């Protein structure tokens, strides 16, 4: 399910990019561009609010920031679950 949602995020960004470079025009292209910008804007806020989780990614901070900007909670949720599991192990598996 997460992979499907990630695919649709990339599809949205691809369609918005097609509109920005002029390959796709019309009202639907404009709406798609606005929606993509709003989603990326929300993801910027997620980077700032959940920076502690963003830093937990094993692939490097810059990569994690880019993935959060693209996918938001789809990237952060596994990191949160990983942090929760680590905290439970630190407490002795309660």
C-alpha positions in Angstrom: 0.0 0.0 0.0 2.8 2.4 0.9 4.5 1.7 -2.5 1.3 2.5 -4.3 0.9 5.8 -2.4 4.5 6.7 -3.2 3.9 5.9 -6.8 0.9 8.4 -6.8 3.0 11.0 -5.2 5.7 10.7 -7.9 2.9 10.7 -10.5 1.5 13.9 -9.1 5.0 15.5 -9.1 5.6 14.3 -12.6 2.4 15.7 -13.9 3.1 19.1 -12.2 6.6 19.1 -13.7 5.1 18.5 -17.1 2.8 21.5 -16.6 5.7 23.7 -15.4 7.8 22.9 -18.5 4.9 23.4 -20.9 4.3 19.8 -21.9 0.8 19.9 -20.4 -1.4 23.0 -20.3 -4.9 23.9 -19.3 -6.9 24.2 -16.0 -6.1 20.7 -14.9 -2.4 21.3 -15.2 -2.7 24.4 -13.1 -4.7 22.6 -10.4 -2.1 19.8 -10.4 0.7 22.3 -10.0 -1.0 24.0 -7.1 -1.8 20.7 -5.4 1.8 19.5 -5.8 3.1 22.8 -4.3 0.7 22.5 -1.4 1.8 19.0 -0.7 5.5 19.9 -0.8 4.8 22.9 1.4 3.2 20.5 4.0 6.2 18.2 3.7 8.5 21.2 4.4 6.6 21.7 7.7 6.9 18.0 8.4 10.7 18.2 8.0 10.9 21.0 10.5 8.4 19.4 13.0 9.8 15.8 12.8 13.5 16.6 12.3 14.4 14.2 15.1 12.8 11.4 13.0 14.3 12.7 9.8 17.8 12.4 11.3 17.2 8.7 12.2 17.3 7.6 8.6 20.3 5.4 7.9 20.9 6.7 4.4 22.1 10.1 5.4 20.5 13.4 6.4 20.2 15.0 2.9 18.6 11.8 1.5 16.1 11.7 4.4 15.2 15.3 3.9 14.6 14.8 0.2 12.5 11.7 0.9 10.5 13.6 3.4 9.9 16.4 1.0 8.7 13.9 -1.6 6.7 11.5 0.5 6.2 13.1 3.9 4.6 10.7 6.4 5.1 7.8 4.0 8.8 8.3 4.8 8.5 9.3 8.4 6.1 6.6 9.6 8.6 3.7 9.3 11.2 5.9 11.1 8.8 6.5 13.9 8.0 2.8 14.3 11.8 2.1 14.3 12.3 4.7 17.0 9.4 3.3 19.0 10.9 -0.3 18.8 14.3 1.0 19.8 12.8 2.8 22.8 11.0 -0.4 23.9 14.3 -2.3 23.7 16.0 0.3 25.8 13.4 0.0 28.5 13.7 -3.8 28.5 11.0 -4.8 26.1 8.0 -3.6 28.2 
